[in-house]
């Protein structure tokens, strides 16, 4: 089921948990101009795979010299404790993200060994 996207900028991002299970959470995030405060960083205890479904955004990863410009279809894998922040999101149309939070991915070699 698909919820309608906001037609105007919102005060906060819309975060909707689409699925949650043992060691896994899938979120739909709708951003309408929001950004992480300049002195704040996400430092998550789990891996995060993010796909920008629509719109545009910029992401800063600690230690990189420039923001990463993201457009629809772009994705980023952020390992646990990779400090990052959103520096800009498109207002209209909104930036729509799918974020998969998980406890840690196995490498292909590790998965084949199991």
C-alpha positions, 0 to 999 in steps of 0.5 A: 500500500502506498501513502500519498506524498506531502504536497508541501514541505513538512516540519519533519521527515515522515518515517514509516516502518514498512517491515520489521523483524529479527535484526532487520527494519525497512523504512520509507523516509520522505524528506521535504527539505530536511537536513541533519543539523550541522554539528550532528552526525548519525552513528548507528550501531547497525549497517544501513543500506539506503536507496533514493527512490525519487527526488534528490539529496546530498549526504556527507560521510565523515572523512570525505571532502565533499558531499555525495550528490544522490539522485533517484536510483542512487544507493549507499551502503553505510556500515555500522558506526560510519558517521554520516549526515544529510546535508540537503534534500529536495523539497518538491518533489520530495526525496523518498528513501528506502532504508534497510537497517540490519545487524550486519551483512555477511560477505559472499564468502561468509554466506557460502560457508554457512 
